[in-house]
Structures are given as C-alpha cells and as structure tokens.
Amino acid sequence: EIRLFHNGKLIESDGYYKETAKTSDKMQLAQINSKTIYEDMRSVKIKGIGEISPIKSKTKGEQFEACKEVDAIAGENEISITAFNKDNTVQGYMQTVKFNSTIKQEDANLYILSIGIDQYRDNSVALKYAASDAKDIGEKLMRQSATLYKPQNIHYELLADNMATKANTISKINDLSKIIKPTDSFILFVAGHGILLQNQYYMLTSEYDGNVNEGTMISSNEIVEISKKIKSLSQLFIFDTCHAGGVDYIVSGLYDARMSVLAKKMGLHIYASANSKEQAMDGYQGNGLFTYTLLDGLNNNKNADKNKDNKISLTELGEYSKQTTTDISKKIGHAQTPLIINFGKDNTVYNLR
C-alpha cells in the first residue's frame, strides 16, 4: 500500500488498513437478532453468523506511478508519501516535499453533520434519546461556534431516524466533500446502535431489520474513507454508541507516532462514548450519558477550561466529557469509560462568554 498525506492528513490510500491484515480471506460478521437488544444500552448482542469480504490491496510491483490533485492552503504546504510491504507490516522511508502557496486565505467555515437514530426498521430495537442527542448537540455546537465563526459560515445538517440510511449518509458525505476546503472544520456526530466484530467497529443505520449486512451499517474502514474524502485539516468525530472505542484499532494504525511530526497544521480528534468492550447508556436526564456530559462541557463551562485561557479546545472538551462520564457512571453503578483520541493540532471549539 502507498499512503499520501497533506500537512499530516491522510488523503490517499488503498484502504488496506491495519486490522484487515488480521482477518482471513473472509471476515466473519455476526448477524443480530432484535430480541437481544438491551433496553437501556446502545448495544446489541451477537447471534448468528454471516460473512463480509475485507478490502484488499492491489500489488504495485517494484515501481508505481499515480497522480493526485491536492487543494493547497495559504502559505507552507507539506506533501508526504510512504509505502508498505504486501502484508502491510513494514513501512518504507517517508519522503516529504514542501512548497509555499500564494493562494488567498478565505474565511474558515464550520460544517456539522449530526446523525441520530431511535427508530430502526425493526422497531423492537428502538432507542429513546439518540435522535434528540443528535439535534441537541448540533444546535449547541451551532450556538457556541458563533464565538469563532461568522453566522453565514456555520453549516449544520441533521439526519434523524428514517433519514439516517446508509445511502443518505454516504450521499451527504459526498456532497460535503465537494465544498469543504482544507481550512474549514468538520464535525460528525453519531448516536445510535454500535457493535464490535473482530476489532472492527460498526454503526448500524436505520435500515436495520433484525439482521446486519453491508447495507445496514457503516464500518470503521468506511469512517476512515470519510475522513480521507473530507478535505478539512480539522476534524472531530463523535460516536455515542456502544463499543465505539473500536475505532482506535484502525486510527492508531494510520496515524501513529511517526506521523506526529507532520501534523503541525492538521488535527484529527475522535470521541468514543465507551471503549471497545463497553456499552453506552441511552438514558441520563434526557440524553445519552456521554452526550449529556458533552452538552455540559459546551454550556459555557469554565470547569472544562483546563488551562484557563477562556477557550474550550477539542482536547479540553474531550477530557472533560470523559472524566464526567466516568464519574457519573461510577455513581450509578454502570461501567462506561469514553475513549478520547487526539492526533495533531488542537483547535478551539468555542470561546467562553
């Protein structure tokens, strides 16, 4: 595989990611029976077996040539490339070229895509607060981001319940990928059911009818594809689902310590409401537990301002929500420890008022 980076952000690869190398020719995918749903958790138990074929890398031989168009940012740009062996276990020496662009710097935009699913095609697995979580988070982010962006530069879209199909989600991502620039910021919020199978995280889409297949879920592989497609150098992904920490397996393989030296202008941040083995609570004071703590951190909360600079950064919001979720879950006797992944540049979410 060959991977191409712009200012530390992955923009091109085969999609032959870390954990696909761990699977056999076909990945076992367990189907889900709706009777196994927990009433208060955004979780499903595994029952039955199905199959999905993993993504495979194409052999490139001793030499390989390709062309990729990159949207430059004003000032210095870095383009880096590295190659891996057939098994994706050995990385070659990374080559980097730098150039300065005279392109005029435009005002930055913020794009928020919020997805929440209470009602699935199989209505016996309905949740209570996922759709309202998506709406509440989206609206709160809009209000608070007005401390950083012009009103006309804040863009928010909500996909809830039957609108949150896989086709609609992918279509919306494709639409956004055509307009989002590297200098813009992108936030994706997801609340609903999530599962973990063979180190791969999957979020279920609203078409779920009692059995899981490729058409009713979005995998962590596909989440990485979303990140690659969106050109923004500042990205935040929030998953308030069970086992959301499973995204760490794939992200850690793509963005490791060797890449940190390139990430001076790029920031990829992931908030997962529970680790890969935990369930996320669907009900706490009108929201999912993790969403409740995020809303608290977004509510002009000085306790989240760790360095006391009157700004709440992505790192600060994540750590505040993680600690608050852990504290509350212990008090109510429910084990839930969010996973917060911060890679590269930290950015401000909002200014305290």
HUVENGI-V791913 format. One record per backbone hydrogen bond with DSSP energy under -0.5 kcal/mol. NH is the residue of the N-H (numbers start at 1). CO is the residue of the C=O. If there is no record, write none. Layout:
nh=NH co=CO
nh=NH co=CO
This chain:
nh=3 co=82
nh=4 co=12
nh=5 co=80
nh=6 co=9
nh=7 co=5
nh=7 co=78
nh=9 co=6
nh=11 co=4
nh=12 co=4
nh=17 co=15
nh=20 co=17
nh=21 co=17
nh=21 co=18
nh=22 co=19
nh=23 co=20
nh=27 co=52
nh=29 co=50
nh=30 co=28
nh=36 co=33
nh=37 co=34
nh=38 co=43
nh=42 co=280
nh=43 co=41
nh=47 co=31
nh=50 co=29
nh=52 co=27
nh=54 co=25
nh=72 co=70
nh=75 co=101
nh=77 co=99
nh=79 co=97
nh=80 co=5
nh=80 co=78
nh=81 co=95
nh=82 co=3
nh=84 co=1
nh=85 co=90
nh=88 co=85
nh=92 co=83
nh=95 co=81
nh=97 co=79
nh=99 co=77
nh=101 co=75
nh=110 co=153
nh=111 co=185
nh=112 co=155
nh=113 co=187
nh=114 co=112
nh=114 co=157
nh=115 co=189
nh=116 co=159
nh=117 co=191
nh=118 co=116
nh=120 co=118
nh=121 co=206
nh=122 co=208
nh=123 co=121
nh=125 co=122
nh=126 co=123
nh=127 co=118
nh=133 co=129
nh=134 co=130
nh=135 co=131
nh=136 co=132
nh=137 co=133
nh=138 co=134
nh=139 co=135
nh=140 co=136
nh=141 co=137
nh=142 co=138
nh=143 co=139
nh=144 co=140
nh=145 co=141
nh=146 co=142
nh=146 co=143
nh=147 co=144
nh=148 co=145
nh=149 co=145
nh=153 co=150
nh=154 co=151
nh=155 co=110
nh=155 co=153
nh=157 co=112
nh=159 co=114
nh=160 co=158
nh=161 co=116
nh=163 co=160
nh=164 co=161
nh=165 co=163
nh=169 co=165
nh=170 co=166
nh=171 co=167
nh=172 co=168
nh=173 co=169
nh=174 co=170
nh=175 co=171
nh=176 co=172
nh=177 co=173
nh=178 co=174
nh=178 co=175
nh=179 co=176
nh=180 co=176
nh=184 co=181
nh=185 co=109
nh=186 co=234
nh=187 co=111
nh=188 co=236
nh=189 co=113
nh=190 co=238
nh=191 co=115
nh=192 co=240
nh=194 co=42
nh=195 co=202
nh=197 co=200
nh=200 co=197
nh=202 co=195
nh=203 co=218
nh=204 co=193
nh=205 co=216
nh=206 co=164
nh=208 co=205
nh=209 co=211
nh=216 co=213
nh=217 co=214
nh=218 co=203
nh=220 co=201
nh=223 co=219
nh=224 co=220
nh=225 co=221
nh=226 co=222
nh=227 co=223
nh=228 co=224
nh=229 co=225
nh=230 co=226
nh=233 co=182
nh=234 co=184
nh=235 co=267
nh=236 co=186
nh=237 co=269
nh=238 co=188
nh=239 co=271
nh=240 co=190
nh=240 co=238
nh=241 co=239
nh=242 co=42
nh=243 co=278
nh=244 co=241
nh=245 co=274
nh=246 co=243
nh=247 co=244
nh=248 co=245
nh=249 co=246
nh=250 co=247
nh=251 co=247
nh=252 co=248
nh=254 co=250
nh=254 co=251
nh=255 co=251
nh=256 co=254
nh=259 co=256
nh=260 co=256
nh=260 co=257
nh=262 co=259
nh=263 co=259
nh=263 co=260
nh=264 co=262
nh=265 co=262
nh=267 co=233
nh=268 co=343
nh=269 co=235
nh=269 co=267
nh=270 co=341
nh=271 co=237
nh=272 co=270
nh=272 co=339
nh=273 co=239
nh=273 co=271
nh=278 co=275
nh=282 co=40
nh=284 co=287
nh=287 co=284
nh=289 co=281
nh=292 co=288
nh=293 co=289
nh=294 co=290
nh=295 co=291
nh=296 co=292
nh=297 co=293
nh=298 co=294
nh=299 co=296
nh=300 co=298
nh=301 co=297
nh=302 co=300
nh=304 co=301
nh=305 co=302
nh=306 co=304
nh=308 co=305
nh=312 co=350
nh=313 co=311
nh=314 co=347
nh=317 co=313
nh=318 co=314
nh=319 co=315
nh=320 co=316
nh=321 co=317
nh=322 co=318
nh=323 co=319
nh=324 co=320
nh=325 co=321
nh=326 co=322
nh=327 co=323
nh=328 co=324
nh=329 co=325
nh=330 co=326
nh=331 co=327
nh=332 co=328
nh=333 co=330
nh=334 co=329
nh=336 co=334
nh=338 co=336
nh=339 co=272
nh=340 co=338
nh=341 co=270
nh=341 co=339
nh=342 co=340
nh=343 co=268
nh=345 co=266
nh=349 co=312
nh=350 co=312
nh=352 co=310
